[in-house]
Amino acid sequence: MAEEDQIIETQDENGNIVKFELFDIVEVDEQEYALLLPVEDDESEEVVLMRLTKDGDDYLFETIDDDAEFEKVAEYVENMDEE
């Protein structure tokens, strides 16, 4: 039996619901980040990075607004691919 895909629904800046598949979770500087793949756009190989925060038992997915933080996480993920 195949493991179920973990589908995450978020809202974009226009209020539209966007679905992503949770690809992986990485930790950078003691902060967890989710690597998400768009579900609707099969042609896209683009991975979306979001910060994970825990709210009780729930996880919240937040956009990374800080350019330096985003670059650090993106660089970490790129280096993961090379290993």
Secondary structure as a PSIPRED ss2 file (coil, helix, strand):
# PSIPRED VFORMAT (PSIPRED V4.0)

   1 M C   1.000  0.000  0.000
   2 A C   1.000  0.000  0.000
   3 E C   1.000  0.000  0.000
   4 E C   1.000  0.000  0.000
   5 D C   1.000  0.000  0.000
   6 Q C   1.000  0.000  0.000
   7 I E   0.000  0.000  1.000
   8 I E   0.000  0.000  1.000
   9 E E   0.000  0.000  1.000
  10 T E   0.000  0.000  1.000
  11 Q E   0.000  0.000  1.000
  12 D C   1.000  0.000  0.000
  13 E C   1.000  0.000  0.000
  14 N C   1.000  0.000  0.000
  15 G C   1.000  0.000  0.000
  16 N C   1.000  0.000  0.000
  17 I E   0.000  0.000  1.000
  18 V E   0.000  0.000  1.000
  19 K E   0.000  0.000  1.000
  20 F E   0.000  0.000  1.000
  21 E E   0.000  0.000  1.000
  22 L E   0.000  0.000  1.000
  23 F E   0.000  0.000  1.000
  24 D E   0.000  0.000  1.000
  25 I E   0.000  0.000  1.000
  26 V E   0.000  0.000  1.000
  27 E E   0.000  0.000  1.000
  28 V E   0.000  0.000  1.000
  29 D C   1.000  0.000  0.000
  30 E C   1.000  0.000  0.000
  31 Q E   0.000  0.000  1.000
  32 E E   0.000  0.000  1.000
  33 Y E   0.000  0.000  1.000
  34 A E   0.000  0.000  1.000
  35 L E   0.000  0.000  1.000
  36 L E   0.000  0.000  1.000
  37 L E   0.000  0.000  1.000
  38 P E   0.000  0.000  1.000
  39 V C   1.000  0.000  0.000
  40 E C   1.000  0.000  0.000
  41 D C   1.000  0.000  0.000
  42 D C   1.000  0.000  0.000
  43 E C   1.000  0.000  0.000
  44 S C   1.000  0.000  0.000
  45 E C   1.000  0.000  0.000
  46 E C   1.000  0.000  0.000
  47 V C   1.000  0.000  0.000
  48 V E   0.000  0.000  1.000
  49 L E   0.000  0.000  1.000
  50 M E   0.000  0.000  1.000
  51 R E   0.000  0.000  1.000
  52 L E   0.000  0.000  1.000
  53 T E   0.000  0.000  1.000
  54 K E   0.000  0.000  1.000
  55 D E   0.000  0.000  1.000
  56 G C   1.000  0.000  0.000
  57 D C   1.000  0.000  0.000
  58 D E   0.000  0.000  1.000
  59 Y E   0.000  0.000  1.000
  60 L E   0.000  0.000  1.000
  61 F E   0.000  0.000  1.000
  62 E E   0.000  0.000  1.000
  63 T C   1.000  0.000  0.000
  64 I C   1.000  0.000  0.000
  65 D C   1.000  0.000  0.000
  66 D C   1.000  0.000  0.000
  67 D H   0.000  1.000  0.000
  68 A H   0.000  1.000  0.000
  69 E H   0.000  1.000  0.000
  70 F H   0.000  1.000  0.000
  71 E H   0.000  1.000  0.000
  72 K H   0.000  1.000  0.000
  73 V H   0.000  1.000  0.000
  74 A H   0.000  1.000  0.000
  75 E H   0.000  1.000  0.000
  76 Y H   0.000  1.000  0.000
  77 V H   0.000  1.000  0.000
  78 E H   0.000  1.000  0.000
  79 N H   0.000  1.000  0.000
  80 M H   0.000  1.000  0.000
  81 D H   0.000  1.000  0.000
  82 E H   0.000  1.000  0.000
  83 E C   1.000  0.000  0.000
